[in-house]
């Protein structure tokens, strides 16, 4: 999808950065071809299994309260900010999992003018990511946590365990998937400002302290 100058002029900087990352990922996937794409699918296998476990947990413990408290009363705070932190790996995983139509829809929604009162990825039919960014998947508001965990303390233990497992994919004090995915595209000569694990001073420091960088 090639955006017109008129559409681009209505986008904010966050939207442009996100759209640029989608474009970098699509370019990389097309350069690496079917074999490279299949290799990446194997790489993200355990992450996708983790995401399935998170979805099942949320569905069994939080679906009712989130539906009643937020969606029915239209007071949802989850998707009310116009920008959320996304990682380059989020966009890669989503592009691998999405159909061409789903990716087109994401780009189309991203190109729409945003008034700043809702997430740039929120369409009338909901979120347009096929695999939501990790930050969104692991977000629970204090009110929902209090309501559920006070009734089912064992759910809190499960949630804390999932939060720990999340780090195994994205916290670079060890070799992690999110870092690997950035490097695959860097090795193709591609770069994005969302490659936080390779360019954020804070995360580079984490790697340095763990002895993973000179
Ligand atoms: S990316 Fe999707 S889930 Fe995350 S805040 Fe935006 S609309 Fe909500």
py3Dmol code that shows the C-alpha trace and the ligand (Angstrom):
import py3Dmol

protein = """\
ATOM      1  CA  UNK A   1       0.000   0.000   0.000  1.00  0.00           C
ATOM      2  CA  UNK A   2       1.532   3.324  -1.057  1.00  0.00           C
ATOM      3  CA  UNK A   3       0.086   6.212   0.969  1.00  0.00           C
ATOM      4  CA  UNK A   4      -0.742   9.442  -0.867  1.00  0.00           C
ATOM      5  CA  UNK A   5       0.919  12.715   0.204  1.00  0.00           C
ATOM      6  CA  UNK A   6      -2.477  13.947   1.421  1.00  0.00           C
ATOM      7  CA  UNK A   7      -2.918  10.952   3.746  1.00  0.00           C
ATOM      8  CA  UNK A   8       0.645  11.185   5.055  1.00  0.00           C
ATOM      9  CA  UNK A   9       0.212  14.882   5.854  1.00  0.00           C
ATOM     10  CA  UNK A  10      -2.640  14.008   8.255  1.00  0.00           C
ATOM     11  CA  UNK A  11      -0.637  11.376  10.120  1.00  0.00           C
ATOM     12  CA  UNK A  12       1.140  12.186  13.358  1.00  0.00           C
ATOM     13  CA  UNK A  13       4.816  11.304  13.939  1.00  0.00           C
ATOM     14  CA  UNK A  14       3.880   8.167  15.861  1.00  0.00           C
ATOM     15  CA  UNK A  15       1.743   6.886  12.986  1.00  0.00           C
ATOM     16  CA  UNK A  16       4.534   7.613  10.494  1.00  0.00           C
ATOM     17  CA  UNK A  17       7.055   5.728  12.633  1.00  0.00           C
ATOM     18  CA  UNK A  18       4.700   2.756  12.932  1.00  0.00           C
ATOM     19  CA  UNK A  19       3.921   2.753   9.213  1.00  0.00           C
ATOM     20  CA  UNK A  20       7.603   2.972   8.367  1.00  0.00           C
ATOM     21  CA  UNK A  21       8.234  -0.114  10.512  1.00  0.00           C
ATOM     22  CA  UNK A  22       5.487  -2.056   8.742  1.00  0.00           C
ATOM     23  CA  UNK A  23       7.136  -1.111   5.462  1.00  0.00           C
ATOM     24  CA  UNK A  24      10.613  -2.205   6.691  1.00  0.00           C
ATOM     25  CA  UNK A  25       9.195  -5.553   7.818  1.00  0.00           C
ATOM     26  CA  UNK A  26       7.363  -6.131   4.529  1.00  0.00           C
ATOM     27  CA  UNK A  27      10.525  -5.286   2.576  1.00  0.00           C
ATOM     28  CA  UNK A  28      12.583  -7.680   4.700  1.00  0.00           C
ATOM     29  CA  UNK A  29      10.095 -10.524   4.418  1.00  0.00           C
ATOM     30  CA  UNK A  30       9.912 -10.112   0.667  1.00  0.00           C
ATOM     31  CA  UNK A  31      13.727 -10.063   0.385  1.00  0.00           C
ATOM     32  CA  UNK A  32      14.195 -13.217   2.448  1.00  0.00           C
ATOM     33  CA  UNK A  33      11.578 -15.147   0.435  1.00  0.00           C
ATOM     34  CA  UNK A  34       9.589 -18.196   1.437  1.00  0.00           C
ATOM     35  CA  UNK A  35      12.518 -20.101   2.983  1.00  0.00           C
ATOM     36  CA  UNK A  36      13.518 -17.188   5.229  1.00  0.00           C
ATOM     37  CA  UNK A  37       9.910 -16.637   6.197  1.00  0.00           C
ATOM     38  CA  UNK A  38       9.521 -20.289   7.181  1.00  0.00           C
ATOM     39  CA  UNK A  39      12.676 -20.055   9.306  1.00  0.00           C
ATOM     40  CA  UNK A  40      11.225 -17.072  11.146  1.00  0.00           C
ATOM     41  CA  UNK A  41       7.970 -18.961  11.714  1.00  0.00           C
ATOM     42  CA  UNK A  42       9.976 -21.685  13.454  1.00  0.00           C
ATOM     43  CA  UNK A  43      11.786 -19.014  15.536  1.00  0.00           C
ATOM     44  CA  UNK A  44       8.530 -17.549  16.840  1.00  0.00           C
ATOM     45  CA  UNK A  45       6.924 -20.906  17.573  1.00  0.00           C
ATOM     46  CA  UNK A  46       7.451 -20.903  21.340  1.00  0.00           C
ATOM     47  CA  UNK A  47       6.479 -17.221  21.547  1.00  0.00           C
ATOM     48  CA  UNK A  48       3.192 -17.966  19.781  1.00  0.00           C
ATOM     49  CA  UNK A  49       2.564 -20.825  22.235  1.00  0.00           C
ATOM     50  CA  UNK A  50       3.220 -18.367  25.088  1.00  0.00           C
ATOM     51  CA  UNK A  51       0.797 -15.850  23.590  1.00  0.00           C
ATOM     52  CA  UNK A  52      -1.847 -18.565  23.293  1.00  0.00           C
ATOM     53  CA  UNK A  53      -1.406 -19.362  26.996  1.00  0.00           C
ATOM     54  CA  UNK A  54      -1.755 -15.653  27.867  1.00  0.00           C
ATOM     55  CA  UNK A  55      -4.925 -15.368  25.769  1.00  0.00           C
ATOM     56  CA  UNK A  56      -6.417 -18.448  27.425  1.00  0.00           C
ATOM     57  CA  UNK A  57      -5.580 -17.089  30.878  1.00  0.00           C
ATOM     58  CA  UNK A  58      -7.144 -13.700  30.105  1.00  0.00           C
ATOM     59  CA  UNK A  59     -10.167 -15.291  28.540  1.00  0.00           C
ATOM     60  CA  UNK A  60     -10.864 -17.557  31.488  1.00  0.00           C
ATOM     61  CA  UNK A  61     -10.184 -15.009  34.253  1.00  0.00           C
ATOM     62  CA  UNK A  62     -10.780 -11.533  32.823  1.00  0.00           C
ATOM     63  CA  UNK A  63     -13.214 -11.744  29.913  1.00  0.00           C
ATOM     64  CA  UNK A  64     -16.317 -11.209  32.044  1.00  0.00           C
ATOM     65  CA  UNK A  65     -15.038  -8.334  34.126  1.00  0.00           C
ATOM     66  CA  UNK A  66     -13.493  -6.537  31.144  1.00  0.00           C
ATOM     67  CA  UNK A  67     -16.685  -6.914  29.114  1.00  0.00           C
ATOM     68  CA  UNK A  68     -18.923  -5.710  31.947  1.00  0.00           C
ATOM     69  CA  UNK A  69     -16.723  -2.978  33.360  1.00  0.00           C
ATOM     70  CA  UNK A  70     -15.307  -1.445  30.219  1.00  0.00           C
ATOM     71  CA  UNK A  71     -16.727  -2.486  26.895  1.00  0.00           C
ATOM     72  CA  UNK A  72     -20.425  -2.494  27.863  1.00  0.00           C
ATOM     73  CA  UNK A  73     -20.109   0.893  29.559  1.00  0.00           C
ATOM     74  CA  UNK A  74     -17.663   2.165  26.904  1.00  0.00           C
ATOM     75  CA  UNK A  75     -15.237   3.332  29.552  1.00  0.00           C
ATOM     76  CA  UNK A  76     -12.313   1.202  28.412  1.00  0.00           C
ATOM     77  CA  UNK A  77      -8.982   2.747  29.264  1.00  0.00           C
ATOM     78  CA  UNK A  78      -6.960  -0.033  27.643  1.00  0.00           C
ATOM     79  CA  UNK A  79      -6.985   1.359  24.110  1.00  0.00           C
ATOM     80  CA  UNK A  80      -7.659   5.018  24.962  1.00  0.00           C
ATOM     81  CA  UNK A  81      -4.104   6.331  24.467  1.00  0.00           C
ATOM     82  CA  UNK A  82      -3.157   7.354  20.947  1.00  0.00           C
ATOM     83  CA  UNK A  83       0.293   5.776  21.179  1.00  0.00           C
ATOM     84  CA  UNK A  84       1.566   2.638  22.859  1.00  0.00           C
ATOM     85  CA  UNK A  85       5.076   1.241  23.042  1.00  0.00           C
ATOM     86  CA  UNK A  86       5.655  -1.287  20.321  1.00  0.00           C
ATOM     87  CA  UNK A  87       8.735  -3.326  19.537  1.00  0.00           C
ATOM     88  CA  UNK A  88      10.066  -4.101  16.089  1.00  0.00           C
ATOM     89  CA  UNK A  89       9.487  -7.779  16.910  1.00  0.00           C
ATOM     90  CA  UNK A  90       5.778  -7.074  17.480  1.00  0.00           C
ATOM     91  CA  UNK A  91       5.490  -5.929  13.886  1.00  0.00           C
ATOM     92  CA  UNK A  92       7.463  -8.914  12.574  1.00  0.00           C
ATOM     93  CA  UNK A  93       5.334 -11.419  14.500  1.00  0.00           C
ATOM     94  CA  UNK A  94       2.149  -9.717  13.358  1.00  0.00           C
ATOM     95  CA  UNK A  95       3.254  -9.667   9.708  1.00  0.00           C
ATOM     96  CA  UNK A  96       4.106 -13.375   9.867  1.00  0.00           C
ATOM     97  CA  UNK A  97       0.744 -14.266  11.411  1.00  0.00           C
ATOM     98  CA  UNK A  98      -1.509 -11.915   9.423  1.00  0.00           C
ATOM     99  CA  UNK A  99      -3.123 -12.524   6.054  1.00  0.00           C
ATOM    100  CA  UNK A 100      -2.403  -9.935   3.298  1.00  0.00           C
ATOM    101  CA  UNK A 101      -5.906  -8.514   3.867  1.00  0.00           C
ATOM    102  CA  UNK A 102      -5.311  -8.161   7.602  1.00  0.00           C
ATOM    103  CA  UNK A 103      -2.028  -6.344   6.966  1.00  0.00           C
ATOM    104  CA  UNK A 104      -3.719  -4.060   4.426  1.00  0.00           C
ATOM    105  CA  UNK A 105      -6.404  -3.236   6.994  1.00  0.00           C
ATOM    106  CA  UNK A 106      -3.770  -2.400   9.618  1.00  0.00           C
ATOM    107  CA  UNK A 107      -2.029  -0.031   7.195  1.00  0.00           C
ATOM    108  CA  UNK A 108      -5.340   1.498   6.169  1.00  0.00           C
ATOM    109  CA  UNK A 109      -6.328   2.214   9.807  1.00  0.00           C
ATOM    110  CA  UNK A 110      -2.848   3.542  10.553  1.00  0.00           C
ATOM    111  CA  UNK A 111      -3.209   5.983   7.671  1.00  0.00           C
ATOM    112  CA  UNK A 112      -6.436   7.430   9.055  1.00  0.00           C
ATOM    113  CA  UNK A 113      -6.398  10.770  10.822  1.00  0.00           C
ATOM    114  CA  UNK A 114      -6.311  10.301  14.601  1.00  0.00           C
ATOM    115  CA  UNK A 115      -7.812  12.876  16.936  1.00  0.00           C
ATOM    116  CA  UNK A 116      -5.710  11.639  19.843  1.00  0.00           C
ATOM    117  CA  UNK A 117      -8.449  10.123  21.998  1.00  0.00           C
ATOM    118  CA  UNK A 118      -7.909   6.517  21.041  1.00  0.00           C
ATOM    119  CA  UNK A 119      -5.181   4.178  19.887  1.00  0.00           C
ATOM    120  CA  UNK A 120      -4.176   4.643  16.253  1.00  0.00           C
ATOM    121  CA  UNK A 121      -4.777   0.909  15.752  1.00  0.00           C
ATOM    122  CA  UNK A 122      -8.340   0.898  17.052  1.00  0.00           C
ATOM    123  CA  UNK A 123     -10.933   0.485  14.291  1.00  0.00           C
ATOM    124  CA  UNK A 124     -14.731   0.426  14.744  1.00  0.00           C
ATOM    125  CA  UNK A 125     -14.396  -3.368  14.804  1.00  0.00           C
ATOM    126  CA  UNK A 126     -11.642  -3.416  17.407  1.00  0.00           C
ATOM    127  CA  UNK A 127      -7.876  -3.718  17.329  1.00  0.00           C
ATOM    128  CA  UNK A 128      -6.445  -4.327  13.852  1.00  0.00           C
ATOM    129  CA  UNK A 129      -3.366  -6.252  14.961  1.00  0.00           C
ATOM    130  CA  UNK A 130      -3.620  -9.988  14.307  1.00  0.00           C
ATOM    131  CA  UNK A 131      -1.194 -10.634  17.186  1.00  0.00           C
ATOM    132  CA  UNK A 132      -1.437  -7.634  19.524  1.00  0.00           C
ATOM    133  CA  UNK A 133       1.765  -5.947  20.720  1.00  0.00           C
ATOM    134  CA  UNK A 134       3.199  -7.609  23.821  1.00  0.00           C
ATOM    135  CA  UNK A 135       2.609  -4.451  25.881  1.00  0.00           C
ATOM    136  CA  UNK A 136      -1.123  -4.681  25.153  1.00  0.00           C
ATOM    137  CA  UNK A 137      -1.334  -8.442  25.646  1.00  0.00           C
ATOM    138  CA  UNK A 138       0.240  -8.131  29.110  1.00  0.00           C
ATOM    139  CA  UNK A 139      -1.748  -5.093  30.248  1.00  0.00           C
ATOM    140  CA  UNK A 140      -4.297  -5.450  33.042  1.00  0.00           C
ATOM    141  CA  UNK A 141      -5.674  -2.405  34.802  1.00  0.00           C
ATOM    142  CA  UNK A 142      -5.455  -2.158  38.614  1.00  0.00           C
ATOM    143  CA  UNK A 143      -9.230  -2.358  38.975  1.00  0.00           C
ATOM    144  CA  UNK A 144      -9.502  -5.623  37.056  1.00  0.00           C
ATOM    145  CA  UNK A 145      -6.526  -7.172  38.855  1.00  0.00           C
ATOM    146  CA  UNK A 146      -7.904  -6.229  42.253  1.00  0.00           C
ATOM    147  CA  UNK A 147     -11.343  -7.670  41.434  1.00  0.00           C
ATOM    148  CA  UNK A 148     -10.027 -10.977  40.069  1.00  0.00           C
ATOM    149  CA  UNK A 149      -6.987 -11.613  42.258  1.00  0.00           C
ATOM    150  CA  UNK A 150      -8.842 -10.896  45.513  1.00  0.00           C
ATOM    151  CA  UNK A 151     -11.271 -13.670  44.603  1.00  0.00           C
ATOM    152  CA  UNK A 152      -8.801 -16.081  42.979  1.00  0.00           C
ATOM    153  CA  UNK A 153      -5.320 -15.666  44.536  1.00  0.00           C
ATOM    154  CA  UNK A 154      -4.038 -18.590  42.474  1.00  0.00           C
ATOM    155  CA  UNK A 155      -4.721 -16.533  39.335  1.00  0.00           C
ATOM    156  CA  UNK A 156      -2.296 -13.920  40.634  1.00  0.00           C
ATOM    157  CA  UNK A 157       0.417 -16.567  40.899  1.00  0.00           C
ATOM    158  CA  UNK A 158      -0.292 -17.669  37.331  1.00  0.00           C
ATOM    159  CA  UNK A 159      -0.188 -14.074  36.115  1.00  0.00           C
ATOM    160  CA  UNK A 160       3.133 -13.414  37.842  1.00  0.00           C
ATOM    161  CA  UNK A 161       4.497 -16.554  36.222  1.00  0.00           C
ATOM    162  CA  UNK A 162       3.372 -15.302  32.800  1.00  0.00           C
ATOM    163  CA  UNK A 163       5.056 -11.930  33.483  1.00  0.00           C
ATOM    164  CA  UNK A 164       8.301 -13.780  34.181  1.00  0.00           C
ATOM    165  CA  UNK A 165       7.992 -15.824  30.999  1.00  0.00           C
ATOM    166  CA  UNK A 166       7.375 -12.634  29.019  1.00  0.00           C
ATOM    167  CA  UNK A 167      10.888 -11.488  29.942  1.00  0.00           C
ATOM    168  CA  UNK A 168      12.391 -14.594  28.362  1.00  0.00           C
ATOM    169  CA  UNK A 169      11.313 -13.253  24.966  1.00  0.00           C
ATOM    170  CA  UNK A 170      12.131  -9.569  25.290  1.00  0.00           C
ATOM    171  CA  UNK A 171      14.453  -8.701  28.182  1.00  0.00           C
ATOM    172  CA  UNK A 172      17.992  -8.766  26.785  1.00  0.00           C
ATOM    173  CA  UNK A 173      19.977  -9.934  29.824  1.00  0.00           C
ATOM    174  CA  UNK A 174      20.126 -13.181  27.835  1.00  0.00           C
ATOM    175  CA  UNK A 175      19.765 -13.953  24.099  1.00  0.00           C
ATOM    176  CA  UNK A 176      16.062 -13.311  23.391  1.00  0.00           C
ATOM    177  CA  UNK A 177      13.686 -13.625  20.451  1.00  0.00           C
ATOM    178  CA  UNK A 178      12.965  -9.897  20.179  1.00  0.00           C
ATOM    179  CA  UNK A 179      16.688  -9.175  19.793  1.00  0.00           C
ATOM    180  CA  UNK A 180      17.149 -11.993  17.279  1.00  0.00           C
ATOM    181  CA  UNK A 181      14.309 -10.740  15.084  1.00  0.00           C
ATOM    182  CA  UNK A 182      15.830  -7.244  14.980  1.00  0.00           C
ATOM    183  CA  UNK A 183      19.202  -8.704  14.023  1.00  0.00           C
ATOM    184  CA  UNK A 184      17.729 -10.743  11.169  1.00  0.00           C
ATOM    185  CA  UNK A 185      16.463  -7.534   9.569  1.00  0.00           C
ATOM    186  CA  UNK A 186      19.606  -5.538  10.432  1.00  0.00           C
ATOM    187  CA  UNK A 187      21.621  -8.223   8.637  1.00  0.00           C
ATOM    188  CA  UNK A 188      19.497  -7.529   5.571  1.00  0.00           C
ATOM    189  CA  UNK A 189      20.595  -3.881   5.743  1.00  0.00           C
ATOM    190  CA  UNK A 190      17.242  -2.717   7.141  1.00  0.00           C
ATOM    191  CA  UNK A 191      16.744  -0.519  10.166  1.00  0.00           C
ATOM    192  CA  UNK A 192      13.821   0.828  12.176  1.00  0.00           C
ATOM    193  CA  UNK A 193      13.546   3.260  15.071  1.00  0.00           C
ATOM    194  CA  UNK A 194      11.543   0.558  16.878  1.00  0.00           C
ATOM    195  CA  UNK A 195      14.576  -1.732  17.115  1.00  0.00           C
ATOM    196  CA  UNK A 196      14.860  -0.863  20.784  1.00  0.00           C
ATOM    197  CA  UNK A 197      16.921  -3.925  21.730  1.00  0.00           C
ATOM    198  CA  UNK A 198      19.727  -2.845  19.417  1.00  0.00           C
ATOM    199  CA  UNK A 199      19.569   0.939  19.712  1.00  0.00           C
ATOM    200  CA  UNK A 200      18.020   1.926  23.054  1.00  0.00           C
ATOM    201  CA  UNK A 201      20.861   3.041  25.382  1.00  0.00           C
ATOM    202  CA  UNK A 202      19.034   1.541  28.383  1.00  0.00           C
ATOM    203  CA  UNK A 203      18.598  -1.882  26.806  1.00  0.00           C
ATOM    204  CA  UNK A 204      22.148  -1.853  25.414  1.00  0.00           C
ATOM    205  CA  UNK A 205      23.258  -1.278  28.980  1.00  0.00           C
ATOM    206  CA  UNK A 206      21.286  -4.330  30.116  1.00  0.00           C
ATOM    207  CA  UNK A 207      23.153  -6.388  27.490  1.00  0.00           C
ATOM    208  CA  UNK A 208      26.484  -4.895  28.533  1.00  0.00           C
ATOM    209  CA  UNK A 209      25.882  -5.733  32.210  1.00  0.00           C
ATOM    210  CA  UNK A 210      24.945  -9.293  31.236  1.00  0.00           C
ATOM    211  CA  UNK A 211      28.232  -9.611  29.346  1.00  0.00           C
ATOM    212  CA  UNK A 212      26.497  -9.822  25.972  1.00  0.00           C
ATOM    213  CA  UNK A 213      28.178  -6.678  24.604  1.00  0.00           C
ATOM    214  CA  UNK A 214      31.758  -5.470  24.797  1.00  0.00           C
TER     215      UNK A 214
END
"""
ligand_1 = """\
8
LIG
S -2.658 -1.871 19.608
Fe -4.697 -2.740 19.753
S -4.846 -3.640 21.811
Fe -3.091 -2.234 21.789
S -3.899 -0.278 22.552
Fe -4.023 -0.246 20.309
S -6.082 -0.984 19.781
Fe -5.668 -1.532 21.932
"""
view = py3Dmol.view(width=600, height=400)
view.addModel(protein, "pdb")
view.setStyle({"model": 0}, {"cartoon": {"style": "trace"}})
view.addModel(ligand_1, "xyz")
view.setStyle({"model": 1}, {"stick": {}})
view.zoomTo()
view.show()
